[in-house]
Amino acid sequence: MRKIILFLALIIVLAFNVVAVPPFQQSPMGTLNVIYPENQVFIINQDIELHYHVANSTASVLQVTKYNCTAHVYNISNSHIVITNLTNNANNFDKELIINGTKLNKVGLYAINVWCNTNTQAGYLSHYIYITKDGKDPYNPNNAYFFIGGY
């Protein structure tokens, strides 16, 4: 009986550790979808370059000359650290947000809001980036270190 209880407890613990996260975060309702890879992790005090794609309601990715985007970046104290227009990437499909590493000077989550629009359509995306000392995702169990046996 004790083995069955331990087995069920183990199954319950493991079930809560398996959480599927879609590989990309998209803006909710709207005529434009702003697309960005989720769970990006960066090293403290280093410059970063984030890339965004924008698709219309038929899922066609727009060329960068067809829309404009603005970004607001907030630090862990919820204060603005960057307000800027995104720049065009040379590939003609990405918009870039470049953040100076001196703005990313504390470990934690930084919130980013991106608004994009054409003459007739608009869309937005809110997401986070993780800033850590080593650039590893603190919420990924593969990066956790466990010591068993008291040593």
N, C-alpha and C positions, 0 to 999 in steps of 0.2 A: 504494500500500500504506500509505503514511504517513497519507493522508487517512482511510482505513478505520479505522486504529488510533485516530486522534484522534476520529473519529466514535463508535466503540464506547466509548472512554473517557468521552466527553461523555454518552452515553446512560446509562452506569453511574452517573456522578456525579448526573445528574438523577433517576435512579430512586430513589436513596437519599434525595433531598430531598423526595419526594412520599410523605408518611406520613399516612394518613387517621386522624383522631381523631374519635371519636363526639362529637356536640355536647353530650351530657349524660353525666355519670358516675353510675352507679347502684350501690347496694350489691350485693355478691355474694349468694350463697345466703341464704335467710331468708324469713320470711313477710311482712315489710314491706320495701319498697324505698324507700330514701332517695334522692331525685333532686336533683341540683345541676348547673348548667352548668359545664363544664370550663374550665380555663385562664383563670381570672379574673386580671386584672392591675390593680394599684392603685398609687397614688402614695405614697411614703414619708411617714410622719407624718400621714396623713389618716384620719379616722374612716371606717369602712366598714360596710356593712349587707349581709349575705349572706342569701339566701332559699332555703329548702329545701321541697320537697314530699315527702309520704310517700304511697305507694300500697300497697294490700294485695296479696295473692297473685293476685287477679283483675284487677289493674291499675287499680282504682278509687282515685282520689285521695281521701284521708281529710280530713274537716274538722278544723281545728286543735283542737277541743275533744275529739276522739276519741283523742288520743295526746299523749305528752310526749317531749321530746328534750333531751339534754344534750350539750354540746360541750366538747372540750378543744382548745386552740390551743397550738402549740409554735413557739418561735422558731427561728432558724437554728442555734442551739446546742443544740437539742432540749430546752429547758427550758419548762415550763408558763408561759404568759403569761396565759391566760384559762381558767377552768373555770366554766361557767355553764349554766343552763337556757335553752333557746331560748324566745323570746316569740312570742305569736300576732300575726300580721299582720291588719290590718283586713279584708283580702279573704276571710278565713275559710278559706283553703287553704294559705297559706305560714306557715312558722315562720321567725323571724328570728334571726340572730346578729349583734349589733352589737359591733364591736371598736373601742376607743378608739385613735386614731391615735398616741398616745404609746407604745403597746405595739408598734407597727409602725415601729420607729425604725432599722431596718437593712435594706439592700437584700438581697434573697434570697428563698428559698422558705420559706413557713411552712406547717407541716402542721396539718391540722384533722381530728379524729375526731368524728363525730356518731353518737350512739346514740339510737334512738327506740323507744318501746314503748307498747302498749296493755295491757289486763288479760290478754290471751291471746297477743299476738304481739310480735315484736321484729325489729329490723333495724339495720344500721349502714352508715356510709360513711366512708371515709378519702380525703382529697383534699388538694391543695396550692393555695395562692394565691401569686402572684408579687408582690413589692413591689419597685418600681423607682423611679428618680428622676423619670422622665417618664410613668409609667403605660403604657408600651408594652411589649409582650411581647418579651423578649430572645431568645426561641427562634423567633420568626416571621421567616422570611427576608425578608418585605416590609418589616421595620423595620431591616434591615441596611444599612449604608452602605459602598459599595465605591469605592475610588479606583484608577483604572486610568491608567497612564501615568507614574507616579512623582510626581504633584503632590498 
